[in-house]
Amino acid sequence: MKKVLFTLVLTFFLMGSSALALNVQQAFRDSYRYEKMASYQDAIDALLPVYQKYPKFYLVNLRLGWLYYLAGKYRNSIDYYEKALSIKPSSFEALLGLSLPYMAQKNWPKVEELMRRLIREDTYNYYGNLRLAIALRLQNKADHAERVMRKMLQRYPTSVLFLVELGQDLWWQGKQNEARRVFRQVLLLSPENIVAKNYLKK
């Protein structure tokens, strides 16, 4: 957070307005403070004057996308994440952010589309592959999701998130015995993992 705020201040100093830089810095400080209190609309309101002044400011669009997602206002979240992506079209963080409101809306085809777009540029992106697998499984493509997870587990053999997803992919395909072996492995790494425990009780 301190690094982000320093960058903001430096940017506005270079623009020749130290007072404006401090105002922007304060707006971000207020926004983070309200977020910690789960006062998401207040966190949004703190940044809207900055957005109105600088609508093409990547960071403020990205943050508003995140805050509207937290507030459950998914259409607004999508709008701001898309604006951030239009400003920095190669941004993986904006793509990952954009997937969140679509996941909340259970729009799995759109999540799949976005994550495939990301993975075309970054084959082993951790969260891109995880979200792709989830989207595939929830579209009844668990066999495809399994392949994604097995690819990633070659790189991250002890990733609890990937192992849990693989176990679910196997279960959805009717491979319960294999899934149980995976979930038992999860419990070696994460003894209190709720998902693994619940599947092993079935």
C-alpha positions in Angstrom: 0.0 0.0 0.0 2.8 2.4 0.9 4.5 1.8 -2.4 1.2 2.5 -4.3 0.7 5.8 -2.4 4.3 6.8 -3.0 3.8 6.2 -6.7 0.7 8.3 -6.7 2.4 11.2 -5.0 5.4 11.0 -7.4 3.1 11.0 -10.4 1.3 14.1 -9.4 4.4 15.9 -8.3 5.8 15.3 -11.8 2.5 16.9 -13.0 3.4 20.0 -11.1 0.7 19.9 -8.4 1.9 18.8 -5.0 -1.4 19.9 -3.3 -3.4 17.8 -5.8 -1.0 14.9 -5.1 -1.7 15.1 -1.4 -5.5 15.2 -2.1 -5.3 12.1 -4.2 -3.1 10.4 -1.6 -5.7 11.3 1.1 -8.5 9.9 -1.0 -6.8 6.6 -1.4 -5.9 6.5 2.4 -9.6 7.1 3.2 -10.7 4.5 0.7 -8.4 1.8 2.2 -9.5 2.8 5.7 -13.2 2.4 4.8 -12.5 -0.9 3.1 -11.0 -2.3 6.3 -14.2 -1.3 8.1 -16.2 -3.1 5.3 -17.8 0.3 4.5 -17.5 -0.3 0.8 -19.8 2.6 -0.4 -17.8 5.0 1.7 -14.6 3.6 0.2 -16.1 4.1 -3.2 -17.3 7.7 -2.4 -13.8 8.6 -1.2 -12.4 7.9 -4.7 -15.2 9.2 -7.0 -13.8 12.8 -7.0 -10.5 11.4 -8.2 -12.2 9.4 -10.9 -14.3 12.4 -12.0 -11.1 14.4 -12.3 -9.0 11.6 -13.9 -11.4 9.1 -15.6 -8.4 7.5 -17.4 -6.4 6.9 -14.3 -5.8 3.1 -14.4 -5.4 2.6 -10.6 -8.6 4.4 -9.7 -10.6 2.4 -12.2 -9.0 -0.9 -11.0 -9.8 0.0 -7.4 -13.3 1.0 -8.1 -13.9 -2.3 -9.9 -12.7 -4.1 -6.8 -14.8 -2.0 -4.3 -17.9 -2.3 -6.4 -17.3 -6.1 -6.4 -17.0 -6.2 -2.7 -20.2 -4.1 -2.4 -22.1 -6.7 -4.5 -22.7 -4.1 -7.3 -21.4 -6.4 -10.1 -22.5 -4.4 -13.1 -20.6 -1.3 -11.8 -17.6 -3.6 -11.0 -17.5 -4.9 -14.6 -17.7 -1.4 -16.0 -14.7 -0.2 -14.0 -12.6 -3.3 -14.6 -13.3 -3.0 -18.3 -12.2 0.7 -18.2 -9.0 -0.3 -16.4 -8.4 -3.0 -19.1 -9.0 -0.5 -21.9 -6.4 1.7 -20.4 -3.9 -1.1 -19.9 -4.9 -3.9 -22.3 -2.1 -6.2 -21.3 -2.9 -6.1 -17.6 -3.3 -9.5 -16.1 -4.6 -8.0 -12.8 -7.4 -6.2 -14.6 -8.4 -9.5 -16.4 -8.3 -11.4 -13.1 -10.3 -8.6 -11.5 -12.9 -8.6 -14.2 -13.4 -12.4 -13.7 -14.6 -11.8 -10.1 -18.0 -10.2 -10.7 -18.7 -12.7 -13.5 -17.9 -15.5 -11.0 -20.2 -13.9 -8.5 -22.9 -13.9 -11.1 -22.1 -17.5 -12.0 -21.5 -16.5 -15.6 -19.1 -19.4 -16.2 -18.8 -19.1 -20.0 -17.6 -15.5 -19.6 -15.1 -16.5 -16.9 -13.8 -19.3 -19.2 -13.5 -16.8 -22.0 -11.5 -14.3 -19.9 -9.2 -16.9 -18.3 -8.4 -18.5 -21.7 -7.5 -15.0 -23.0 -5.1 -14.6 -20.0 -3.6 -18.1 -20.3 -2.9 -17.6 -24.0 -0.4 -15.0 -22.9 0.7 -16.6 -19.6 0.4 -20.4 -19.8 1.0 -21.1 -16.1 -0.7 -18.2 -14.5 -1.8 -19.5 -11.1 -5.2 -17.9 -10.6 -6.0 -17.8 -14.3 -5.7 -21.6 -14.5 -7.5 -22.2 -11.2 -10.5 -20.0 -12.2 -10.5 -21.6 -15.7 -10.8 -25.1 -14.1 -13.6 -23.9 -11.8 -15.5 -22.4 -14.7 -15.1 -25.6 -16.8 -16.2 -27.9 -13.9 -19.3 -25.8 -13.3 -20.2 -26.1 -17.0 -20.0 -29.9 -16.8 -16.6 -30.0 -18.4 -14.9 -31.6 -15.5 -12.6 -33.7 -17.7 -11.2 -30.5 -19.3 -10.8 -29.0 -15.8 -8.9 -32.1 -14.7 -6.4 -31.6 -17.5 -5.9 -28.0 -16.5 -5.2 -29.0 -12.9 -2.9 -31.9 -13.8 -0.9 -29.4 -15.9 -0.6 -27.0 -13.0 0.2 -29.6 -10.4 3.3 -30.4 -12.5 4.4 -26.9 -11.5 2.8 -26.7 -8.1 2.7 -30.3 -6.7 1.6 -29.3 -3.2 -0.9 -26.5 -4.0 -3.9 -27.2 -1.8 -6.1 -25.1 -4.1 -5.2 -27.1 -7.2 -5.5 -30.4 -5.3 -8.9 -29.5 -4.0 -10.0 -28.5 -7.5 -8.6 -31.7 -9.0 -10.4 -33.8 -6.3 -13.7 -32.1 -7.2 -13.1 -32.6 -11.0 -12.5 -36.3 -10.4 -15.6 -36.6 -8.2 -17.8 -34.9 -10.8 -16.6 -37.5 -13.3 -17.6 -40.4 -11.1 -14.0 -41.2 -10.2 -14.7 -41.2 -6.4 -11.9 -43.5 -5.4 -9.3 -41.4 -7.1 -10.9 -38.3 -5.8 -10.7 -39.7 -2.2 -6.9 -40.3 -2.6 -6.5 -36.7 -3.7 -8.5 -35.4 -0.8 -6.5 -37.5 1.7 -3.4 -35.8 0.2 -5.0 -32.4 0.8 -5.5 -33.3 4.5 -1.8 -34.0 4.8 -1.1 -30.5 3.7 -4.1 -28.8 5.2 -5.5 -31.0 8.0 -8.6 -28.8 8.6 -9.6 -28.3 5.0 -13.4 -28.2 5.0 -13.9 -29.1 1.3 -11.7 -32.3 1.6 -13.4 -33.3 4.8 -16.9 -32.9 3.4 -16.1 -35.0 0.3 -14.5 -37.7 2.3 -17.6 -38.0 4.4 -19.7 -38.7 1.3 
